[in-house]
Amino acid sequence: MDTFKVGDKAVYPAHGVGEVVAIESKEISGQSQTFYVLKILDNGMKVMIPTSNVNSVGLREVIKPQQVDEVFAILRKKEKAVDSTTWNRRYREYMEKIKTGSVFEVAKVLRDLYLLKNDKDLSFGERKMLDTARSLLVKEISIARGMGEDEVEKEFRTIFKR
């Protein structure tokens, strides 16, 4: 679905869940364009996305409740996808996954960083990315399941035993 109504929740890659607060038409370079005005729930930032670009920017619906189990299954897998690569290469690879907007890719980043954190200290960038991935997942899972963010955090702590 790439048509949203005011009040709908949508996920904007790398920014997280937002609410469509308006649909506006603006004239740009002599052409009228329609935009979704999305208010990001985490920080209140407003983003305008041309309705014609929804697919190319990766704007999507919040996952369905049954897909949350898939996310948790990814988090529970203990294999490490990235091993002895340098932190900056890992950082770039993880950033690419987060930018896809796929909740499953973000879950892999979170899992890999938690597993890596058990082996060694994360770089500042990796710690920041771990917080970003966790925040993106917590918000979307809590909305998908209709549960509190603290409950999702508790589930993460159980999975990662910390």
C-alpha positions in Angstrom: 0.0 0.0 0.0 1.5 3.3 -0.9 -1.5 5.6 -0.2 -1.8 6.9 3.3 -4.4 8.9 5.0 -4.1 11.5 7.7 -3.7 9.7 11.0 -2.0 6.6 9.5 1.3 5.4 10.9 4.1 4.9 8.4 7.8 3.9 8.6 10.3 6.2 7.0 13.7 4.4 6.6 16.4 5.4 9.1 14.0 7.8 10.9 11.4 5.3 12.2 7.7 5.5 12.7 5.8 8.6 11.9 2.3 9.7 11.7 0.8 11.3 8.6 -0.3 14.6 10.0 -1.3 16.2 6.7 -1.5 15.8 2.9 -0.5 19.0 1.2 -0.2 20.3 -2.3 2.6 22.7 -3.1 3.8 24.3 -6.3 7.4 23.6 -7.0 9.1 24.8 -10.2 5.7 25.6 -11.7 4.4 22.1 -11.0 1.9 21.1 -8.4 3.0 18.2 -6.2 1.2 16.4 -3.4 3.2 15.6 -0.2 2.6 13.5 2.8 3.6 15.5 5.9 5.0 12.9 8.3 5.7 13.7 12.0 8.4 11.3 13.3 7.2 10.0 16.6 10.6 9.7 18.3 11.7 13.3 17.9 8.8 15.3 16.5 10.7 16.1 13.2 8.4 16.8 10.3 9.3 15.3 6.9 7.5 16.1 3.6 7.5 13.2 1.2 6.2 13.6 -2.4 3.4 11.1 -2.8 4.9 10.1 -6.2 8.2 9.1 -4.4 6.7 6.9 -1.7 8.2 3.7 -3.2 11.6 5.1 -4.0 12.2 6.5 -0.5 10.9 3.3 1.1 8.0 4.7 3.0 5.9 1.7 4.2 3.2 0.6 6.6 4.1 -0.5 10.1 4.6 -4.3 10.2 1.7 -6.6 11.0 1.5 -8.0 14.5 2.3 -11.5 13.2 5.6 -10.2 11.6 6.9 -9.3 15.1 7.5 -13.0 15.8 9.7 -13.0 12.7 11.7 -10.0 14.1 12.1 -11.8 17.4 13.3 -15.0 15.6 16.0 -13.0 13.8 17.1 -11.4 17.2 17.3 -14.9 18.8 19.6 -16.3 16.1 23.1 -16.5 17.6 25.1 -16.7 14.4 27.3 -13.7 13.8 26.9 -12.3 10.2 29.9 -10.1 10.4 33.1 -11.3 12.0 36.6 -9.8 11.8 36.0 -6.9 9.4 37.1 -3.5 10.5 34.7 -1.4 12.5 34.3 1.2 9.8 33.4 -1.4 7.2 30.9 -3.0 9.6 29.5 0.5 10.2 29.0 1.1 6.5 27.4 -2.3 6.0 25.1 -1.8 9.0 24.2 1.8 7.9 23.1 0.4 4.5 20.9 -2.2 6.2 19.3 0.5 8.3 18.7 2.7 5.3 16.8 0.0 3.5 13.9 0.6 6.0 13.4 -3.2 6.4 12.5 -4.0 9.9 14.2 -7.4 9.4 17.5 -5.8 8.3 17.4 -3.4 11.3 16.8 -6.5 13.5 19.9 -8.1 12.0 22.0 -5.0 12.8 20.7 -4.9 16.3 21.4 -8.7 16.9 24.9 -8.5 15.3 25.9 -5.4 17.4 24.7 -7.0 20.6 26.6 -10.2 19.8 29.7 -8.1 19.0 29.3 -6.1 22.2 29.6 -9.4 24.2 33.0 -10.1 22.5 34.5 -6.6 22.6 33.9 -2.9 23.2 32.0 -1.2 20.4 33.3 1.9 18.7 31.4 5.2 19.4 29.7 4.9 16.0 28.7 1.3 16.6 27.2 2.2 20.1 25.2 5.0 18.5 24.1 2.7 15.7 23.0 0.0 18.3 20.9 2.7 20.1 19.4 3.8 16.7 18.5 0.2 15.7 17.1 -0.5 19.1 15.0 2.6 19.1 13.7 2.0 15.5 12.6 -1.5 16.5 11.2 -0.7 19.9 8.9 2.0 18.4 7.7 -0.1 15.5 7.2 -3.3 17.5 5.3 -1.5 20.2 3.0 0.1 17.7 2.5 -3.2 15.7 1.7 -5.2 18.8 -0.1 -2.4 20.7 2.2 -2.8 23.7 4.3 -0.4 25.7 7.9 0.4 24.6 9.1 -0.7 28.1 7.6 -4.2 27.4 9.5 -4.4 24.1 12.7 -3.3 25.9 12.1 -6.0 28.5 11.8 -8.6 25.7 15.1 -7.4 24.2 16.8 -7.7 27.6 15.5 -11.3 27.9 16.8 -12.2 24.4 20.2 -10.6 24.9 20.5 -11.5 28.6 21.5 -8.1 29.9 
